[in-house]
């Protein structure tokens, strides 16, 4: 039965992503805002729902190592595997504003997380924890990002002079239904994949930390992967990259912010190397995106290969 649920979850993810990209792209046209901003907000927060659900449930059940591993693993997946596979299919165009602000903001969020969990650096006898106070700091960072996105959306509307609306984008009801229905299928599909794959992995004797960094992270990031690949194939690369960047910010600031307020998160010392890799990926993505304002196919393959090396390492390490 667990294998049937796994296949059903993948099916819901793929079909939901197809509907969601079409609906959200048309909503952007109707609202007269950049598809990038839709990717940073509606798409990113929607696809971040599986990570949020899994992390909150794990925190409530006391599986705190899985919570942090899930978020860090998901962000690594977003920036290495999702960007890599998507760019390998179709080069990702990068708006200058993304280079200047969104990607550096992802770097700052990752750096803030590294500082907040490294209590022993400031007090040698302290235990490394992500406390409720740290959670408040992360949520405050998110409020700053949200303010920036709202202002960017207002400026974007002012700059767009009555764009031509394609016939399929004229119906509000249809596109809202496509967006909401697609998102519901994505969230349900992601949940089924995470639950079934975690059960299968535990049967094979995998540790809780490794499950969080790999199986749960991969399952939680499948919505981002499905939407990014579908958006790239439909040549909606702004939605694809906005989704990846926005989801990474959402995972660190909101998911960890909320879960650490529910219960302090104990930090496994092994996670520092993973966070270092996550920060390095943000820098690499920033550099790649400055080469012709796009992430090219060759760069996509480089990111994909780096993830396969990392995945092999953490499986051996754990």
C-alpha positions as CSV (number, residue, x, y, z in Angstrom):
1,X,0.0,0.0,0.0
2,X,2.8,2.4,0.8
3,X,4.3,2.0,-2.7
4,X,0.8,2.8,-4.2
5,X,0.6,6.0,-2.2
6,X,4.2,6.9,-3.3
7,X,3.1,6.6,-7.0
8,X,-0.1,8.5,-6.4
9,X,1.8,11.3,-4.7
10,X,4.1,11.7,-7.7
11,X,1.1,11.8,-10.1
12,X,-0.6,14.5,-8.1
13,X,2.7,16.5,-8.0
14,X,3.2,16.4,-11.8
15,X,-0.4,17.2,-12.7
16,X,-0.8,19.8,-10.0
17,X,2.4,21.6,-11.1
18,X,1.1,21.8,-14.6
19,X,-2.2,23.5,-13.6
20,X,-0.5,25.7,-11.0
21,X,2.1,27.2,-13.4
22,X,-0.6,28.0,-16.0
23,X,-2.9,29.5,-13.4
24,X,-0.3,31.6,-11.5
25,X,1.2,32.9,-14.7
26,X,-2.2,34.1,-15.9
27,X,-3.0,35.6,-12.5
28,X,0.3,37.7,-12.8
29,X,-1.0,39.0,-16.1
30,X,-4.4,39.9,-14.7
31,X,-2.8,41.6,-11.7
32,X,-0.3,43.4,-14.0
33,X,2.7,42.3,-11.9
34,X,5.9,40.6,-12.8
35,X,5.8,36.8,-12.9
36,X,9.0,36.9,-10.7
37,X,7.0,38.4,-7.8
38,X,4.3,35.7,-8.2
39,X,7.1,33.2,-8.0
40,X,8.5,34.9,-4.9
41,X,5.2,34.9,-3.1
42,X,2.2,32.8,-4.1
43,X,4.2,30.0,-5.7
44,X,7.1,30.0,-3.1
45,X,4.8,30.1,-0.1
46,X,2.5,27.5,-1.6
47,X,5.3,25.1,-2.4
48,X,6.8,25.7,1.0
49,X,3.7,24.2,2.6
50,X,5.0,20.6,2.6
51,X,8.2,21.7,4.4
52,X,6.2,23.7,6.9
53,X,3.8,20.9,7.5
54,X,6.5,18.2,8.0
55,X,8.7,20.5,10.2
56,X,5.8,21.5,12.5
57,X,4.6,17.9,12.9
58,X,8.2,16.8,13.5
59,X,8.7,19.6,16.1
60,X,5.4,18.7,17.9
61,X,6.5,15.0,18.0
62,X,9.9,15.8,19.3
63,X,11.8,14.9,16.1
64,X,13.8,18.1,16.2
65,X,16.8,16.9,14.3
66,X,14.6,16.0,11.3
67,X,13.1,19.5,11.4
68,X,16.4,21.3,10.8
69,X,17.7,18.7,8.5
70,X,14.5,19.0,6.4
71,X,14.8,22.7,5.9
72,X,18.6,22.7,5.2
73,X,18.3,19.7,2.9
74,X,15.3,21.3,1.1
75,X,17.2,24.5,0.4
76,X,20.3,22.6,-0.8
77,X,18.0,20.7,-3.1
78,X,16.4,23.9,-4.3
79,X,19.6,25.6,-5.2
80,X,21.6,22.6,-6.5
81,X,19.2,20.0,-7.8
82,X,16.1,22.1,-8.8
83,X,18.1,25.0,-10.3
84,X,20.5,22.5,-11.9
85,X,17.9,20.3,-13.5
86,X,15.8,23.2,-14.6
87,X,18.7,25.1,-16.2
88,X,19.9,22.0,-17.9
89,X,16.4,21.8,-19.6
90,X,16.1,25.4,-20.4
91,X,18.5,28.3,-19.4
92,X,17.0,30.3,-16.5
93,X,16.7,34.0,-17.3
94,X,17.5,36.2,-14.2
95,X,16.1,39.7,-13.7
96,X,18.6,42.2,-12.4
97,X,16.5,42.8,-9.3
98,X,16.8,39.1,-8.4
99,X,20.6,39.4,-8.7
100,X,20.7,42.6,-6.6
101,X,18.3,41.8,-3.8
102,X,16.6,38.4,-3.7
103,X,19.6,36.1,-4.0
104,X,21.7,38.2,-1.5
105,X,18.7,38.1,0.8
106,X,18.8,34.3,0.7
107,X,22.5,34.5,1.6
108,X,21.8,36.8,4.5
109,X,19.0,34.5,5.8
110,X,21.4,31.5,5.6
111,X,24.1,33.4,7.4
112,X,21.7,34.5,10.1
113,X,20.7,30.9,10.7
114,X,24.4,29.9,11.0
115,X,25.0,32.6,13.6
116,X,21.8,31.8,15.6
117,X,22.5,28.1,15.9
118,X,26.2,28.5,16.8
119,X,25.8,29.2,20.5
120,X,29.1,27.5,21.4
121,X,31.0,30.1,19.4
122,X,29.8,32.8,21.8
123,X,29.7,30.7,25.0
124,X,31.9,27.6,25.0
125,X,29.8,25.7,27.6
126,X,26.5,26.5,25.8
127,X,24.4,23.9,23.9
128,X,23.7,24.7,20.2
129,X,20.0,25.4,20.0
130,X,17.6,27.3,17.9
131,X,15.5,28.9,20.6
132,X,12.1,30.7,20.5
133,X,14.0,34.0,20.7
134,X,15.9,33.0,17.6
135,X,12.6,32.2,16.0
136,X,11.3,35.7,16.6
137,X,14.5,37.1,15.0
138,X,13.9,34.9,11.9
139,X,10.3,36.0,11.6
140,X,11.3,39.7,11.9
141,X,13.8,39.1,9.0
142,X,10.9,37.7,7.0
143,X,8.7,40.7,7.7
144,X,11.4,42.9,6.2
145,X,11.5,40.7,3.1
146,X,7.7,40.7,2.8
147,X,7.6,44.5,3.0
148,X,10.2,44.6,0.1
149,X,8.1,42.2,-2.0
150,X,4.9,44.2,-1.5
151,X,6.7,47.5,-2.4
152,X,8.3,45.7,-5.5
153,X,4.8,44.5,-6.5
154,X,3.4,48.1,-6.3
155,X,6.3,49.5,-8.3
156,X,5.9,46.7,-10.9
157,X,2.2,47.5,-11.4
158,X,3.1,51.2,-11.9
159,X,5.7,50.3,-14.6
160,X,3.4,48.1,-16.6
161,X,1.2,50.0,-19.0
162,X,-1.9,47.9,-19.7
163,X,-0.2,44.7,-21.1
164,X,-2.0,42.6,-23.6
165,X,-4.0,39.9,-21.9
166,X,-4.1,36.6,-23.8
167,X,-7.6,35.1,-24.2
168,X,-6.9,32.3,-21.7
169,X,-5.8,34.8,-19.1
170,X,-9.1,36.8,-19.1
171,X,-11.1,34.5,-16.8
172,X,-10.4,35.2,-13.1
173,X,-12.5,32.2,-11.9
174,X,-10.8,29.7,-14.2
175,X,-7.3,30.8,-13.3
176,X,-7.9,31.0,-9.6
177,X,-9.4,27.5,-9.7
178,X,-6.3,26.3,-11.7
179,X,-4.0,27.9,-9.2
180,X,-5.7,26.8,-6.0
181,X,-6.6,23.3,-7.4
182,X,-3.0,22.8,-8.6
183,X,-1.6,23.9,-5.3
184,X,-3.9,21.6,-3.4
185,X,-2.7,18.7,-5.6
186,X,0.9,19.6,-5.1
187,X,0.6,19.8,-1.3
188,X,-1.3,16.5,-1.1
189,X,1.1,14.9,-3.4
190,X,4.1,16.2,-1.5
191,X,2.6,14.9,1.8
192,X,1.9,11.4,0.3
193,X,5.5,11.2,-1.1
194,X,7.1,12.4,2.2
195,X,5.0,10.0,4.4
196,X,5.4,6.9,2.2
197,X,9.1,7.5,1.4
198,X,10.0,8.1,5.0
199,X,8.3,4.9,6.0
200,X,10.2,3.0,3.3
201,X,13.5,4.6,4.3
202,X,13.1,3.8,8.1
203,X,12.4,0.2,7.1
204,X,15.8,0.1,5.5
205,X,17.4,1.4,8.7
206,X,18.2,5.1,7.9
207,X,18.9,7.5,10.7
208,X,16.5,10.4,11.6
209,X,19.0,13.1,10.5
210,X,19.7,11.3,7.2
211,X,16.0,10.9,6.5
212,X,15.5,14.6,7.1
213,X,18.4,15.6,4.9
214,X,17.5,13.2,2.1
215,X,14.1,11.5,1.8
216,X,12.0,14.1,3.6
217,X,13.9,17.0,2.0
218,X,13.6,15.5,-1.5
219,X,9.9,14.8,-1.0
220,X,9.3,18.2,0.4
221,X,11.1,19.8,-2.5
222,X,9.3,17.9,-5.2
223,X,6.7,20.7,-5.6
224,X,9.5,23.2,-6.3
225,X,11.1,20.8,-8.7
226,X,7.9,20.0,-10.5
227,X,6.9,23.7,-10.8
228,X,10.4,24.8,-11.8
229,X,10.7,22.2,-14.5
230,X,7.2,22.8,-15.8
231,X,7.7,26.6,-15.8
232,X,11.0,26.2,-17.7
233,X,9.3,24.0,-20.3
234,X,6.6,26.6,-20.7
235,X,9.4,29.3,-20.9
236,X,8.2,30.9,-17.6
237,X,11.7,31.0,-16.2
238,X,11.0,34.0,-14.0
239,X,8.4,32.0,-12.1
240,X,10.8,29.0,-11.8
241,X,13.7,31.1,-10.3
242,X,11.4,33.2,-8.2
243,X,9.9,30.0,-6.7
244,X,13.3,28.6,-5.8
245,X,14.6,31.8,-4.2
246,X,11.4,32.6,-2.4
247,X,10.9,29.1,-1.2
248,X,14.5,29.0,0.2
249,X,13.9,32.3,2.1
250,X,10.5,31.0,3.3
251,X,12.0,27.7,4.6
252,X,14.7,29.4,6.7
253,X,12.8,32.4,8.1
254,X,9.2,31.1,8.4
255,X,9.4,27.4,8.8
256,X,12.3,27.4,11.2
257,X,11.0,30.6,12.9
258,X,7.6,29.0,13.7
259,X,9.0,25.5,14.6
260,X,11.7,26.9,17.0
261,X,8.9,28.9,18.7
262,X,7.0,25.7,19.3
263,X,10.0,23.9,20.8
264,X,13.8,24.7,20.9
265,X,15.6,22.8,18.1
266,X,18.6,20.9,19.2
267,X,21.4,21.3,16.6
268,X,23.4,18.2,15.5
269,X,27.1,19.3,14.9
270,X,27.1,17.6,11.5
271,X,24.5,20.1,10.2
272,X,27.1,22.9,10.2
273,X,28.9,21.5,7.1
274,X,25.5,21.2,5.4
275,X,24.7,24.8,6.1
276,X,28.1,25.8,4.8
277,X,27.4,24.0,1.6
278,X,24.0,25.8,1.4
279,X,25.7,29.2,1.8
280,X,28.3,28.3,-0.8
281,X,25.5,27.4,-3.2
282,X,23.9,30.8,-2.7
283,X,27.2,32.5,-3.6
284,X,27.6,30.2,-6.7
285,X,24.1,30.9,-7.8
286,X,24.8,34.6,-7.5
287,X,27.9,34.3,-9.6
288,X,26.2,32.1,-12.2
289,X,23.3,34.5,-12.5
290,X,25.6,37.4,-13.3
291,X,27.0,35.7,-16.4
292,X,24.7,37.0,-19.1
293,X,21.9,37.4,-16.5
294,X,21.0,33.7,-16.8
295,X,21.9,30.3,-15.4
296,X,23.1,28.4,-18.5
297,X,22.8,24.7,-19.2
298,X,26.5,24.0,-18.4
299,X,26.1,25.8,-15.1
300,X,23.0,23.8,-14.4
301,X,24.9,20.5,-15.0
302,X,27.6,21.7,-12.6
303,X,25.1,22.3,-9.9
304,X,23.5,18.9,-10.5
305,X,26.8,17.1,-10.3
306,X,27.7,19.0,-7.1
307,X,24.5,17.7,-5.5
308,X,25.2,14.1,-6.4
309,X,28.6,14.4,-4.8
310,X,27.1,15.9,-1.7
311,X,24.3,13.3,-1.5
312,X,26.9,10.5,-1.8
313,X,29.0,12.1,1.0
314,X,26.1,12.5,3.5
315,X,24.9,8.9,3.0
316,X,28.5,7.7,3.7
317,X,28.8,10.2,6.6
318,X,25.7,9.1,8.4
